[in-house]
Amino acid sequence: MMGAGGIGGYVGARLAEAGGDVSFIARGAHLEAMRRDGLRIRSDTGNIFLPTVSASAAPADIGPVDLVIFAVKLYDGEKAAAALGPLIARKTRVVTLQNGIDGIEVLRRHVRGDKVIGGATYLSGFIERPGEVLHAGGLPHILVGGHRDPLIRALQALCDRAVGLELKPVADIDSVLWEKFVTLAAFSGATSLMRSGIGSILDDPEARIFVEQLRDEGMAVAAAAGHPMAEGFEDRVITRWTALPPHVKSSMANDLERGRPIEVAWLSGRMHELGMRFSIATPGHTAVFRALHLHAAGTAA
């Protein structure tokens, strides 16, 4: 697991609990707590405590592996991708579970293209305290490309044995990534800017107009970029958001509250950039990007 935060910590712990041989690349106080006290996951799908975990800040300590799940925040993506070398062997695959639409391109600058496989999950989580990850919401489902790759099939078999984790290989991962980008950029932008859970936003008439505006702007940008949303997308998004517990916020909103760096440049900021490129008006996403840009680097000591 390249990254042991909300996504990497949760997915890695579930795979380890199911019998997988899992190592974590982490850093700072979180890494030290994992080495000293193990890794805890708090989740409505079942808590996990791994008293002993393989964890290091240096990929060279682990060496070549079969599979890297790349789950670092987007602002750390370039640096983390450049450090992957010691983990890569001839048959290694690298699956990216990140937000936005740029993760695959970043990885391919550092890892041979046919080794990189796109993936997506709507799982939301964050580090509650060093050594402990909170699954904050979202279904723990993973969609991943490489549907004919034997290693992806082996990963699917391991996920089938895991509690609270489901993996589905798909033929068209690009469509999945763009649908998630449009959905998440709206969800992250609204819950971060309004400092509210999705339930309160959907219940308030003015707030609901704003989150739907963010969704619709994203749809227009995606269509202009050659990735139109499938018919019924608007209703599917509302159904997905409505099914969440009302207090649930995006990981970006949770990071913002804790003074951590945020991924706004790769979400609403990317929508703003693409809107200018394709001459699509994105006043909602532009407002989110400009309002939160002040906090992009975080404020925590």
PEHULIN-V235102 format. One line per field, one symbol per residue. ss: DSSP state (~ for helix, > for strand, _ for the rest). phi: phi as a letter, one per 30 degrees, with the letter a starting at -180 (. if undefined). Layout:
ss->???
phi->???
This chain:
ss->_>___~~~~~~~~~~~~_____>>>__~~~~~~~~~~_>>>>_____>>>___>>>__~~~_____>>>>___~~~~~~~~~_~~~~_____>>>>>_____~~~~~~____~~~>>>>>>__>>>>>>__>>>>>>___>>>>_____~~~~~~~~~~~~____>>>>___~~~~~~~~~~~~~~~~~~~~~____~~~~~~_~~~~~~~~~~~~~~~~~~~~________~~~~~~~~~~~_______~~~~~~~______~~~_~~~~~~~~~~~____~~~~~~~~~~~~~______
phi->.djbdeddddddddddddjdccbccbaiddddddddbibcbcaddkdbbcdbbdbadceddciebdbcccbddddcddddddcdeddccdcdcbcccbdibcdddddddbbeeddcbdbbbcebaaddaeibccddliddcbcbdidcdedddddddddddddiabbbdbdcddddddddeddddddddddddchbdddddddcedddedddddeddddddddddjbdddeieeddddddddddeeddbddddddddcicebcedccddddeddeddchcdbddddddeddceecddibdd
